[in-house]
Amino acid sequence: MSSADENRALIRRFYEEIDKGNIDLARQVAQRIADLEQDIVMKAPQVADMRQAEEQIHTAINRVAPSFIRVEADQVTYDLHIILRFEIELQLVEGILPVKDVPGRWNEQFEKLFGLQVPDDARGCLQDIHWSLGAFGYFPTYTLGNLNAAQLMESACKQVPGLTGELAAGNYASLLQWLRTNVHAAGQRHTPQELMEKATGATTQTEPHLAALRRKFA
């Protein structure tokens, strides 16, 4: 993946995480969904009022449970799916793991990470298209996107007064301006790590992402 592609993926992942409520805005996202879909949610038999609707939506979008499918994973366990794939593809590239042994290694490592026994390869090593396309080394960019998204958000909130409140109201204008100034304007001039350092003062770090998870789920 080129630096330009990785930079585009970084920004795309950033907005995906906001829309899913994954950047400290889950409660506000639940409120927005309930407001926007009020006619629908209030027809549900188990919903008595809007507050209950918001609580149920908030619970649903913040469910945490091990699952077989990466694209259906919750925010807490998602990166474990990436770790599993990266470790296996690294062993493949290094010639340590024969291709025929991938299903067995996958199932063994998956059970160690998630405590689940993989029922079939469709819900195991064959669920993604990346390896069949030859896209080795792509999976880690998803976790890099999660790390960068949290770090960019942390910096944006420090530099833009009232940003969290604006995002809670569904107003992305100030955030977009901050991104245009600190990220988009650079185009392809920098590597991803150079871009992160210029925008946030540091190369990609794990702590902002971990801190966000602790605030949200601990």
FENLINWO-V97212 format. One record per backbone hydrogen bond with DSSP energy under -1.0 kcal/mol. CO is the residue of the C=O (numbers start at 1). NH is the residue of the N-H. Records with the same first field share a line. If there is no record, write none. Layout:
CO: NH  NH
This chain:
2: 6
3: 7
4: 8
5: 9
6: 10
7: 11
8: 12
9: 13
10: 14
11: 15
12: 16
13: 17
14: 18
15: 19
16: 20
17: 22
18: 21
25: 29
26: 30
27: 31
28: 32
29: 33
30: 34
31: 35
32: 36
33: 37
35: 38
37: 41
38: 42
40: 43
41: 44
44: 47
49: 53
50: 54
51: 55
52: 56
53: 57
54: 58
55: 59
56: 60
57: 61
60: 63
69: 72
70: 73
74: 78
77: 81
78: 81  82
79: 83
80: 84
81: 85
82: 86
83: 87
84: 88
85: 89
86: 90
87: 91
88: 92
89: 93
90: 94
91: 96  97
92: 95
98: 101
99: 102
101: 105
102: 106
103: 107
104: 108
105: 109
106: 110
107: 111
108: 112
109: 113
110: 114
111: 115
121: 124  126
124: 127
129: 133
130: 135
131: 134
134: 136
135: 138
138: 141
139: 142
140: 144
141: 145
142: 146
143: 147
144: 148
145: 149
146: 150
147: 151
148: 152
149: 153
150: 154
151: 155
152: 156
153: 157
154: 158
155: 159
156: 160
160: 163
162: 166
163: 167
164: 168
165: 169
166: 171
167: 170
172: 176
173: 177
174: 178
175: 179
176: 180
177: 181
178: 182
179: 183  184
180: 185
183: 186
184: 187
186: 189
191: 195
192: 196
193: 197
194: 198
195: 199
196: 200
197: 201
206: 210
207: 211
208: 212
209: 213
210: 214
211: 215
212: 216
213: 217
214: 218
